[in-house]
């Protein structure tokens, strides 16, 4: 089950990092060209970005519990390092 959580969470993190840059670029293109297509793209991708962020928060929370429950010895020793991400 933890592998499934990681398989879902890692792409969400990648998209969560990339989407703000894409939205910012579309906003910049809209301000530069005045083309309403870029503003529409930025607005739609902002909604997708919010949904992906919410899903990433949920899967990240699940992963933090799974790490503590499934690998207690590992987390007792290295939890200070891995816990920073959660």
PyMOL commands that set and color helices and strands:
alter all, ss='L'
color gray80, all
select helices_A, chain A and resi 2-33+36-70+72-85
alter helices_A, ss='H'
color red, helices_A
deselect
rebuild
show_as cartoon
